[in-house]
């Protein structure tokens, strides 16, 4: 009995996005259209070899998002605002 594992599980084990595994499948000639597609043991070994050797890495496109930078800026602004002290007539509210 052969082992069959879905692509999303392989991606999780490798610590990468399943779209990168799907791209690797396309490059290697493995017919896979979605992350729920189950791969047999030989195909899994091809995928693992693909990512371990780093072949064809130049063909992959990685998108970098600025969400982390935006979130850091928002957090810094919130910290600055929370440290402000508001003064009213004869009262200190903080």
N, C-alpha and C positions, 0 to 999 in steps of 0.2 A: 504494500500500500504506500503510495507516494504522499509526501507532505505537501499540502497546499496552504499558502498563507496569503491573506489579502494585502494589497499594496499599501494601504494606510498603516497596517501593522509593521510592515518592513520599514516604512518611512519613520515611524515612531521609534523603532529600535535603532535606526541610524541617526536619529535626532535631526531630521531634515523635513522639509515640506513634501507632501505626497506629489505635488506637481513636478518636483524635480525628479522623482522616481518615475513618473509617467513619461517625462522627457527622455530619461535614460532608456526606458522600454522602447520608445519610438526610435531612438538612435541605434539600439541593439537589434531592432527588428522583431520585438516581442509585441504581439497584438494585445494592447491594453487601452481601453477607452476611459476607464474610471478607477477611482481609488478602491472600489469594492471588488475589483477583479482579483481572482485568486491565481497566484503563480505556483508552478510546480518547483521541485527542488533544484532542477537544472537551471531554470530561469532565475531563481533566487540567487544561485551561485554566480550567474552572469552579472546580476545587478550589484551584488556585493563586490565582485571583482572590479566592476566599472568604477565604483566609488572609492575603493581602496587604492587602485593604481592611479587614479586621477586622469585617465585618458579622456580626451574629448571635453575637457573642462572649458576650453576656450569657446565652445559652442553654446555653453549654458549662459543664460542671462539672469542675473540676480538683481532684484529691485530693492532699493534701499529707501526706507521710508523715514520721513522727518518727524514722525509721531513722537518718538522719544524726546527729541529736542524740544518740541512744542510743549510736551507734558512737563519737562524740566523747567521751562520758562514760566509756565502757569504756576507750578509749585513754588518757585522762587518768588513770584509776585504775591502769592497767597501768604507766604511767610512774612514778607515785608509788610503787608497790610495787617497781619495779625499782631505784629510787634508795635504798631502805632498806638499811641496813647491819646485819647480824646479828652480835652479839657472843656469843662463848662463852668459857669459861675460857681465858685467855691466848692466844686465837686470834681472828683477824679473818677472817671468811668473807664474801666479797662477790660 
